[in-house]
Amino acid sequence: MNEQARETIIKVGLWISVLLTILIMPVIMVWVGVNGIRMINPEFLTTSPFRFEYGGIFPQIVGSVYLVSLCTLIGAPLGVASAIYQAEYAPDNALTQTVRFFTETLAGMPSIVIGLFGLQFLVFWMQLKISLISGAISLSFMMLPWIIRASEEAIKMVPRDYREASLALGASKWRTTVSVVLPAAAPGIITGILLGMGKAIGETAIVWLTAGSGLEAFVPRTIRSPTGSLPMYIYLLATQGHTSEAMSRAFGASLVLLVMFLSMSVGALIIRNYYLKKLGTR
């Protein structure tokens, strides 16, 4: 086989890979939509579940929103602050490299392990019980490495000229970081936060062990209350329902979860594009 034929085969293989990657998301969306759309009605969206396969999913929707919002409020500031330190202040030595190694390792840690840690440390040892706050803190552990890594890379990509110009005008290093570096790195930081939120909103194992059973028929009134969630509700219906009605409800809840995720993604993209236009890069 000559070099030109080999090059053609490689290009065809790459194009097939690209097409398959592009098709996966629409296929999943269409499959979930076709199987779940008949369940979408006001009663399903605004009432509470009862008798396992009856009622609606309102507490699960609110519980998922609470969990993702609270874990983002906990994880995003910690992640961005860690990224700022590693990118702007930490010396490049063995300690910094060790921190980066453990951060990247945490990103690949099985979620069930994080959930078990949250169960023992937060639920039992700190006596936070199975609750919204226990689930949110545990989910923030999973978010952190995604936010830290993406934010650190975004901060490093800011041209050094920006920093030097700010320092030359008399600004302190911290003022330069807050007023110059972070706004310029905002699109990448937002992307990292979005990745973390995407991981959190669909998580099942951590929520199951720390936040609630998934079938709670009430909206949590405090952060110490158990909370339902869409992923756990879907898991229970799909594995324990044993009826076509249960599977239809699982697909209906999946469609709602997918819409929530896409809405969150579109919102984050709008914010990111706003910062890109403000920086004059688009």
C-alpha positions in Angstrom: 0.0 0.0 0.0 1.5 3.3 -1.0 1.6 6.5 1.1 -1.3 8.2 -0.6 -3.7 5.3 -0.1 -2.7 5.0 3.5 -3.4 8.8 4.0 -6.8 8.4 2.3 -7.7 5.5 4.7 -6.7 7.5 7.7 -8.8 10.5 6.6 -11.8 8.3 6.0 -11.4 6.7 9.4 -11.1 10.1 11.1 -14.3 11.4 9.3 -16.2 8.3 10.4 -15.1 9.0 14.0 -16.2 12.6 13.7 -19.6 11.6 12.3 -20.2 9.0 15.0 -19.3 11.5 17.7 -21.6 14.1 16.2 -24.5 11.6 15.9 -24.3 10.1 19.4 -25.9 13.2 21.1 -28.9 13.6 18.6 -29.6 9.8 18.8 -29.7 9.9 22.6 -31.9 13.0 22.6 -34.3 11.6 20.0 -34.6 8.2 21.7 -35.3 9.8 25.1 -37.7 12.3 23.6 -39.7 9.8 21.7 -40.0 7.5 24.7 -40.6 10.2 27.3 -42.6 13.0 25.6 -46.0 11.4 26.3 -45.4 11.7 30.1 -44.8 15.4 30.0 -47.9 17.2 31.3 -48.7 19.7 34.1 -49.6 16.9 36.6 -46.3 15.1 36.0 -44.2 18.3 36.4 -46.1 19.8 39.4 -47.1 17.0 41.7 -45.3 14.7 44.1 -44.7 10.9 43.6 -46.7 8.3 45.5 -47.0 4.5 45.4 -43.7 4.4 43.5 -45.1 4.5 40.0 -47.7 7.2 40.4 -47.7 11.0 40.8 -45.3 13.5 39.5 -41.6 14.6 39.9 -41.8 18.1 41.2 -39.8 17.4 44.4 -37.2 15.6 42.3 -36.8 18.5 39.9 -36.5 21.0 42.8 -34.1 18.7 44.7 -31.8 18.3 41.6 -31.8 22.1 41.2 -31.0 22.6 44.9 -28.2 20.0 44.9 -26.5 21.4 41.8 -26.8 25.0 42.9 -25.5 24.4 46.4 -22.6 22.2 45.3 -21.7 24.8 42.7 -21.7 27.5 45.4 -19.4 25.4 47.5 -17.2 23.9 44.7 -16.8 26.8 42.3 -15.1 29.4 44.7 -12.8 26.7 46.1 -11.9 25.4 42.6 -11.2 28.9 41.2 -9.3 29.9 44.2 -7.1 26.8 44.0 -6.5 27.4 40.3 -5.5 31.0 41.0 -3.0 29.9 43.6 -1.5 27.2 41.4 -1.3 29.4 38.3 -0.3 32.7 39.8 1.4 32.1 43.2 2.6 28.5 43.6 6.2 27.8 42.7 6.9 25.1 40.2 8.2 22.4 42.6 7.6 18.9 43.8 4.8 20.0 46.2 2.9 21.8 43.4 3.3 18.8 41.0 2.0 16.5 43.8 -1.1 18.7 44.3 -1.8 18.6 40.6 -1.4 14.8 40.5 -3.9 14.3 43.3 -6.3 16.8 41.7 -6.2 14.8 38.4 -6.5 11.6 40.3 -9.6 12.9 42.1 -11.2 13.6 38.7 -11.0 9.9 37.8 -12.0 8.5 41.2 -15.1 6.3 41.2 -18.1 8.3 42.4 -19.2 5.4 44.7 -16.0 5.9 46.6 -16.6 9.6 47.1 -20.2 8.7 48.1 -19.0 6.2 50.7 -16.6 8.8 52.1 -19.4 11.4 52.2 -21.6 8.8 54.0 -19.0 8.0 56.7 -17.5 11.5 57.1 -20.4 13.9 56.6 -23.5 11.8 57.4 -22.2 9.8 60.4 -19.0 11.5 61.7 -20.1 15.2 61.3 -23.7 14.1 61.9 -25.1 16.1 59.0 -27.4 13.1 58.3 -28.8 12.1 54.9 -29.5 15.6 53.7 -29.2 18.3 51.0 -26.0 19.7 52.5 -24.3 16.3 52.8 -25.1 15.6 49.1 -24.0 19.0 48.0 -20.7 18.9 49.8 -20.0 15.3 48.4 -20.9 16.5 44.9 -18.6 19.4 45.2 -15.7 17.0 45.9 -16.4 15.5 42.4 -16.7 19.0 40.8 -13.4 20.4 42.2 -10.9 18.7 39.9 -12.8 19.7 36.7 -13.1 23.3 37.8 -9.5 23.5 39.0 -7.9 22.1 35.9 -10.0 24.1 33.4 -9.6 27.3 35.4 -5.8 26.9 35.8 -5.3 26.3 32.1 -7.6 29.3 31.3 -5.6 31.6 33.7 -2.3 30.4 32.2 -3.5 31.2 28.7 -3.9 34.9 29.6 -1.0 36.8 27.9 1.8 37.9 30.2 1.5 41.4 28.6 -1.8 41.9 30.4 -0.2 41.3 33.8 2.9 43.4 33.0 0.8 46.3 31.8 -1.3 46.2 35.0 1.7 46.0 37.3 3.4 48.8 35.4 0.5 51.0 36.2 1.0 50.4 39.9 -1.6 47.7 40.6 -0.7 45.0 43.1 -0.4 41.4 42.0 -3.8 40.5 43.7 -5.5 43.5 42.0 -4.0 42.5 38.7 -5.3 38.9 39.2 -8.8 40.0 40.1 -9.2 42.9 37.7 -7.2 41.8 34.7 -6.4 38.0 34.7 -9.8 36.6 35.9 -12.0 38.6 33.4 -9.7 37.5 30.6 -9.8 33.9 31.7 -13.6 34.0 32.4 -14.7 31.9 29.3 -12.4 29.0 30.3 -13.4 29.2 34.0 -17.1 29.2 33.0 -16.4 26.1 30.9 -14.8 24.3 33.8 -17.7 25.2 36.1 -20.1 23.9 33.4 -18.2 20.6 33.2 -18.4 20.2 36.9 -22.1 21.0 37.0 -22.7 18.6 34.2 -21.1 15.8 36.2 -23.1 16.7 39.3 -26.5 17.0 37.8 -26.5 13.4 36.5 -24.8 11.8 39.5 -26.5 8.9 41.2 -24.2 7.0 43.6 -23.1 10.0 45.6 -26.7 11.3 45.9 -28.0 7.9 46.9 -25.5 7.6 49.8 -25.6 11.1 51.1 -28.7 13.1 50.0 -31.8 10.9 49.8 -33.5 7.9 48.3 -34.8 9.7 45.3 -38.5 9.1 46.0 -39.0 11.9 48.6 -42.5 13.3 48.2 -41.6 16.7 49.6 -39.4 19.7 48.8 -36.5 20.1 51.3 -37.2 23.0 53.6 -33.7 23.2 55.1 -30.3 22.1 54.1 -30.5 19.4 56.8 -33.5 17.7 55.1 -33.3 14.7 52.8 -33.9 15.6 49.1 -35.1 13.7 46.1 -33.3 13.9 42.8 -34.1 13.1 39.2 -31.1 10.7 38.6 -32.0 8.6 41.6 -35.7 8.6 40.6 -34.9 7.4 37.1 -32.6 4.7 38.4 -35.2 3.3 40.8 -37.9 3.3 38.2 -35.7 1.7 35.6 -34.4 -1.1 37.9 -37.3 -1.7 40.2 -40.4 -0.6 38.3 -41.0 -3.8 36.2 -43.9 -2.2 34.2 -44.2 -0.3 31.0 -45.6 2.6 33.0 -42.5 2.8 35.2 -40.2 2.8 32.2 -42.3 5.5 30.5 -42.0 7.6 33.7 -38.2 7.0 33.8 -38.0 8.3 30.2 -40.2 11.2 31.0 -37.9 12.1 34.0 -34.9 11.6 31.8 -36.3 14.1 29.2 -36.8 16.7 32.0 -33.2 16.1 33.2 -31.9 16.4 29.7 -33.8 19.7 29.2 -32.4 21.0 32.5 -28.9 20.1 31.4 -29.2 21.7 28.0 -30.7 24.8 29.5 -27.8 25.1 31.9 -25.4 24.5 29.0 -27.0 27.1 26.8 -27.0 29.6 29.6 -23.3 29.0 30.3 -22.5 29.4 26.6 -24.3 32.7 26.4 -22.3 34.0 29.4 -19.1 32.7 27.9 -19.8 34.3 24.5 -20.6 37.5 26.3 -17.2 37.6 27.9 -15.5 36.6 24.6 -17.2 39.5 22.8 -16.3 41.8 25.7 -12.7 40.8 25.3 -12.9 41.3 21.5 -12.0 37.7 20.7 -15.2 37.1 18.8 
